[in-house]
């Protein structure tokens, strides 16, 4: 196993480069030449928008067969929301359907730093609850897990990790005895280094070391909890984003084309949940994962309110400034309380909020790649991204269209 970190600029250190065959990055990396239609057809049985079961929302969210709001009836202590993600994995181990789960746990020296782990006992999934921030080579543990005899695996991962895992899955089945694989995906919401995240926490609090929980919520607020039991809600517009350094979010996260983890069996996130978690059951294996929770989970139909166009246009204007090297525009202080009051009431909520975020990410991809890596546009930007941004006046140039 190659333990050295990669040196490519467009790399999130998913772990492939640390395996015995690091050259697989060339075909497995989301940031080189992704082929989402081909992998969606292999994993989900069809690409987004194909077939009679397709929904218009698949342009935004990828193939799925069910879309739900959900929460555990008894929330798990230490979970980011109610604990749906880790509880699914616990149930797989309890039921003996997998030999091991590969997931992230906090580093023993830093609770915010992610550390990949192989979990073989259901009770040990408790240490994987909660959010981590930073890069960690999750996939470097897949082959060691198989070598230890764990041939039935579950993996909890973010989109760039899941894309690479799906790309090498046939080889793992063919050459290393992988018998079954369950993939529990979480949407990614702009990763950064753990060091950068600590800087951000320092802008939010005079005692950042006491912050134990942070979540960007669908009601336009950030929730913070401390070790001392303090609970704060900070409106998005009050966040000190303009004080972050320009590369706080690396180019990879500013050019990600898979916000909703379309190659997972089930995606568990927050964007379309409107106060609850948001589940996209993508295939029959994903339905099995949800069914494994039984009566522990409470589900409902997701809601959708408001209109996203204004918010997306505003985001696009700021992104154009940032991509041009200009500072973000700050809203006048006197106006912020009014807008903070209005956004949760008239802004996009529920599924419309999720659509807005996906469109924002698509716009961000095009604008930042055009400025910082234009030669990669042709291979890195899938057709569905161009479909998402065309309503905002963005179209591929002659050298950018992959067709």
Secondary structure, DSSP 8 states (H G I E B T S, - for coil): ---S----SS----SGGGSTTGGGHHHH-HHHH--HHHHHHHHHSS-TT-STT--TTHHHH-S-SEEEEEEESS--TT-SSS-HHHHHHHHHHHTTS-SEEEEEEEETTEEEEEEEEEE-SGGGGGGG-S---S---TTHHHHHHHHTT--EEEEEE-HHHHHHHHHHHHHHHHHS---EEEEEE--------HHHHHHHHHHH-TTGGGEEEEEE-TTSEEEEEETT--EEEEEGGGS-GGGS-TTSS-HHHHS-S-TT-TTSSEEEESTTTTTSEEEEE-SHHHHHHHHTTGGGEEEE---EES--HHHHHHHHHHHHHHHTT-------HHHHHHHHHHHHHHS-EEHHHHHHHHHHHHHHHHHHHHHH-GGGHHHHS-HHHHHHHGGGT----TTT---
